[in-house]
């Protein structure tokens, strides 16, 4: 690693006090792997477990926030509090 990239691996502190261990961020990616009822599947949890090692932040894929707002099958739901336990 060169000095040019060293800052990527330093912590980042936001104004609200939240601290990321580094500045490496995984961009959002859709995996089409929610359970049929919109809850988070074991496959999705495994997907993120394999990717969170060493990064400062992971941005998850899309979620529909209204019941009729689903864009495709396998999309997570967040339009009702009953989905919170699946997180």
Secondary structure, 3 states (H helix, E strand, C coil): CCHHHHHHHCCEECCCCCEECCCCEECCCCCCCCCCCCCCCHHHHHHHHHHCCCCCEECCCCEECCCCCCCCCCCEECCCHHHHHHC
